[in-house]
Amino acid sequence: MTCTHKYKVLRRCYPVLVVAFAVILMGCGGRPSRKAQGVSPDLLQAISLTDSLRVDTIDFGKVRAGEVVERSFALVNEGEAPVVVVTTDTSCGCLELDYSKEPIRSGNKSVARLTFYSSGYTYFVPRAFYIISTASVAPKKLVVVAEME
């Protein structure tokens, strides 16, 4: 299944997904988003899930080949309805996102951690990473960069 095909299926299924998530969210109570590992989302780079047109960059800086590095950032819901991260997609198998499955209420933030496995890379690495959520039909695109040493 190609990426293009996945997004076409997502667009056709979007109304059903929105209704399903709305029903789920109605039963979630008023719990705020969790703070992963005790890190305050206010101190991290903020990535808006509701602005799918803006492309944000996560820069890992200089990385030694074979090193596993992580960056934490805040997923922000600037919309009026709760947002749930449905899934993620990447241009390679070298990136992995750890995020809360809990809904992010309007105006709240949730901490996410992106891991980059640099094994096999020996040059400047730009990669695309997509976050698919209930905030928008279009996925949120992140550009991930690292300068290999």
Rosetta blueprint (number, residue, H / E / L):
1 M L
2 T L
3 C H
4 T H
5 H H
6 K H
7 Y H
8 K H
9 V H
10 L H
11 R H
12 R H
13 C H
14 Y H
15 P H
16 V H
17 L H
18 V H
19 V H
20 A H
21 F H
22 A H
23 V H
24 I H
25 L H
26 M H
27 G L
28 C L
29 G L
30 G L
31 R L
32 P L
33 S L
34 R L
35 K L
36 A H
37 Q H
38 G H
39 V L
40 S L
41 P H
42 D H
43 L H
44 L L
45 Q L
46 A E
47 I E
48 S E
49 L L
50 T L
51 D L
52 S L
53 L L
54 R L
55 V L
56 D E
57 T E
58 I E
59 D E
60 F E
61 G E
62 K E
63 V E
64 R L
65 A L
66 G L
67 E L
68 V E
69 V E
70 E E
71 R E
72 S E
73 F E
74 A E
75 L E
76 V E
77 N L
78 E L
79 G L
80 E L
81 A L
82 P L
83 V E
84 V L
85 V E
86 V E
87 T E
88 T E
89 D E
90 T E
91 S L
92 C L
93 G L
94 C L
95 L E
96 E E
97 L E
98 D E
99 Y L
100 S L
101 K L
102 E L
103 P L
104 I E
105 R L
106 S L
107 G L
108 N L
109 K E
110 S E
111 V E
112 A E
113 R E
114 L E
115 T E
116 F E
117 Y E
118 S L
119 S L
120 G L
121 Y L
122 T L
123 Y L
124 F L
125 V E
126 P E
127 R E
128 A E
129 F E
130 Y E
131 I E
132 I E
133 S E
134 T L
135 A L
136 S L
137 V L
138 A L
139 P L
140 K E
141 K E
142 L E
143 V E
144 V E
145 V E
146 A E
147 E E
148 M E
149 E L
